[in-house]
Each structure stands twice: as structure tokens, then as C-alpha cells.
Amino acid sequence: MKLDLYLSESANLLGENRLIKMVLLVLAAVTVMNHFALEKVLRSSRTIVLPSVVPAKIEYTGATPDDGYFKGMAREISYLAFNYTPATARSNFSDLLRLYAPEDYGKGEAMWYDLAARIEEAQVSKAFQLTGIGIDHDRGRLVLHGQETEFTGGGASTSNRTYVVRFRLDRGRFLVLQVVDGEEEGRAAEKGEGRP
């Protein structure tokens, strides 16, 4: 009987088995390290977006855009909502409604088109010069400060105004939930009404 050949073959198989196990463990360790390295890169990577309404580059870090994006959206919203004539109000408000979240579109449409009808009937024009933008990421609010001039048949009146835009981000897209007068929001907050 060739016992030496049998023993060396089993020793060879055991050695080969150990080698395969070691290679498998090394591959598993490399895969786990690769997973964590890839996750770190994805979390810290930036996506640069050039939206049509904002004339500058916007950087996303993770799922959050930089403040330039919010400021650009605030300027766009203030232009569409608070600068109008009887001839342009309806088209401005129509463009503004494209920024609304689907669940708030109905309320926004009723409010803005009712305002457009009143503007056309009263022949009122308005100009709003934005002087400051406050961004509250936690509460999803843009606070727009500015000087508003209202033109009527009897002349013009100027006042300092504040408007609040409630928003949310949905997969990087800015969605308007509500646009309210800053004074109205303050009264609603005192009464405990409205959204936080």
C-alpha cells in the first residue's frame, strides 16, 4: 500500500483548503473596506447643479444644497410673487405655481388666481425690492425682507414688508408649501395656528 502518497495528498488538500479560506477572508475584508470607503466618498461628494432659475452654480453636499441655492430661489419667488402689473400678474403667478408642492398646489392656485383677479379688477401694480434674505433650514422657511411700492390710480405708496416662504426639499428639488405675509405669520404663531 502507498500510504505516503495518501498522506501527502490529504496534506496537500488540507493546505489548499487553508489557502482558499485565507484568500476568501482577504476578499471579504477588502470588500468591507471598499464598502466603507465608497460610502465616505458618496457622503462627501458634491454635485454641482445649474438650475434655470438661479444664475450661479449650486453645490450639494450629501442631500443639502448650499445657501446660494436658497437665496436664488428666494429672489425668483419674490420676483414672481411680489412684482406685477395687471397685465403680468396671472402669468407670474402661473410660473410661481410651478414651484409649489403637489399637495399644496390647490390652495396656492386658489389664492394666487384670486389675487390676480383682484389685481386686474383694481388695476394695481406692485414692485418689491428685496433687501434681505433669512434662511431657516430647520423649520423650512425663507424670510424675505424688502421695500414694497404699490402703484394705484391715486399714486404710489411705499412700505417695508416681510414675507415668509415655507418650503421643503424633495430629492434636491425646492418645493414651495406656502407664501405668507410676515405679519400674518406672526399673528398666527401667537395664536398657535399654522405650520411650525
C-alpha positions in Angstrom: 0.0 0.0 0.0 1.2 3.5 -0.8 0.4 5.2 2.5 2.9 8.0 1.9 1.1 9.1 -1.3 -2.3 9.1 0.5 -0.9 11.1 3.4 0.7 13.7 1.2 -2.4 14.1 -0.9 -4.6 14.7 2.2 -1.9 17.1 3.4 -1.9 18.8 0.0 -5.8 19.1 0.1 -5.7 20.5 3.6 -3.1 23.0 2.6 -5.1 24.0 -0.5 -8.2 24.3 1.7 -6.4 26.6 4.1 -5.1 28.7 1.2 -8.7 29.1 -0.3 -10.0 30.1 3.2 -7.3 32.7 3.6 -8.0 34.1 0.1 -11.7 34.2 0.8 -11.1 36.1 4.1 -8.9 38.6 2.4 -11.5 39.2 -0.3 -14.2 39.6 2.4 -12.0 42.1 4.3 -11.3 44.1 1.1 -15.0 44.1 0.2 -15.9 45.5 3.6 -13.2 48.2 3.4 -14.3 49.1 -0.1 -17.9 49.5 1.1 -17.0 51.9 3.9 -14.6 53.9 1.6 -17.3 54.2 -1.1 -19.9 55.3 1.5 -17.5 58.0 2.7 -16.8 59.3 -0.8 -20.6 59.4 -1.6 -21.3 61.3 1.6 -18.7 63.9 1.0 -19.1 64.2 -2.8 -20.6 67.4 -4.2 -22.9 67.7 -7.1 -22.9 71.0 -9.0 -26.3 71.9 -10.4 -27.1 74.7 -12.8 -30.8 75.3 -12.3 -32.7 77.6 -14.7 -34.0 80.0 -12.1 -30.6 80.6 -10.3 -27.8 82.1 -12.4 -25.0 80.6 -10.4 -23.6 77.2 -9.6 -25.3 75.3 -6.8 -23.3 72.8 -4.7 -25.0 69.9 -3.0 -23.1 68.2 -0.1 -25.0 65.0 0.6 -28.6 65.9 0.3 -28.3 69.6 1.3 -27.7 72.5 -1.2 -25.6 75.5 -0.2 -27.2 78.8 0.8 -26.7 80.2 -2.7 -29.5 77.9 -3.9 -31.9 79.1 -1.3 -31.0 82.8 -2.0 -31.6 82.2 -5.7 -34.9 80.6 -5.1 -35.9 83.5 -2.7 -35.1 86.0 -5.4 -37.1 84.1 -8.0 -40.1 83.7 -5.7 -40.0 87.4 -4.7 -39.9 88.4 -8.3 -42.8 86.2 -9.3 -45.0 86.8 -6.3 -44.5 90.5 -5.5 -43.6 92.3 -8.7 -46.5 92.6 -11.1 -48.8 94.7 -13.1 -52.4 93.9 -14.1 -51.1 92.5 -17.4 -48.3 90.3 -15.9 -49.9 89.1 -12.6 -51.6 86.0 -13.9 -48.5 84.7 -15.9 -46.2 85.5 -12.9 -48.4 83.6 -10.5 -48.7 80.7 -13.0 -44.9 80.4 -13.1 -44.8 80.6 -9.3 -47.3 77.7 -9.0 -44.8 75.5 -10.9 -42.6 75.7 -7.7 -45.4 74.5 -5.4 -45.5 71.1 -3.8 -48.3 68.9 -5.3 -50.2 68.6 -2.0 -50.3 72.4 -1.6 -50.9 73.3 -5.3 -54.7 73.5 -4.9 -54.6 76.0 -2.1 -51.9 78.0 -3.8 -53.7 78.1 -7.1 -56.9 79.4 -5.5 -55.0 82.1 -3.5 -52.8 83.4 -6.4 -55.5 83.3 -9.1 -58.0 85.1 -6.7 -55.3 87.7 -6.1 -54.7 88.0 -9.9 -58.4 88.6 -10.5 -58.4 91.4 -7.8 -55.3 93.0 -9.3 -56.8 93.0 -12.8 -60.1 94.5 -11.4 -58.4 97.2 -9.3 -55.6 98.0 -11.8 -52.9 97.8 -9.1 -49.2 97.3 -9.7 -46.5 96.4 -7.2 -42.8 96.4 -7.1 -40.8 94.7 -4.3 -37.1 95.4 -3.8 -35.5 92.5 -1.8 -33.2 93.9 0.9 -32.5 90.8 3.0 -33.0 87.0 3.0 -33.2 84.9 6.1 -32.8 81.1 5.8 -34.2 78.8 8.5 -33.2 75.3 7.4 -34.6 73.6 10.4 -38.1 75.0 10.1 -38.1 75.1 6.2 -38.6 78.9 5.9 -37.2 81.7 3.9 -37.8 85.1 5.3 -37.8 87.9 2.7 -37.3 91.5 3.8 -37.7 94.3 1.4 -39.3 97.6 0.4 -42.6 97.4 -1.4 -44.1 100.1 -3.6 -47.8 99.8 -4.6 -49.0 101.8 -7.6 -52.7 102.7 -7.9 -54.6 105.2 -9.9 -54.2 107.7 -7.0 -50.4 107.4 -6.7 -47.8 105.3 -5.1 -47.2 104.2 -1.5 -44.0 102.6 -0.2 -43.6 100.4 2.9 -41.2 97.9 4.4 -42.5 94.4 4.2 -41.6 90.9 5.3 -42.8 87.7 3.6 -42.3 84.2 4.7 -41.9 81.3 2.3 -42.4 77.8 3.7 -40.7 75.1 1.7 -39.3 71.6 1.7 -36.7 69.8 -0.3 -37.8 66.7 -2.2 -34.8 64.8 -3.6 -33.0 68.1 -4.1 -35.9 69.9 -5.6 -37.2 73.1 -3.9 -40.9 72.9 -3.3 -43.0 75.8 -2.0 -45.6 75.0 0.6 -46.9 78.4 1.4 -46.2 82.1 0.9 -47.5 84.4 3.7 -47.1 87.9 4.9 -44.6 88.1 7.8 -47.1 90.0 9.9 -49.8 87.4 9.3 -47.5 84.6 10.2 -46.5 86.4 13.4 -50.2 86.7 14.5 -50.8 83.0 13.6 -47.8 82.0 15.6 -49.0 84.0 18.6 -52.4 82.2 18.4 -50.7 78.8 17.9 -52.0 78.4 14.4 -50.4 77.4 11.1 -47.4 75.2 10.5 -44.3 75.3 12.7 
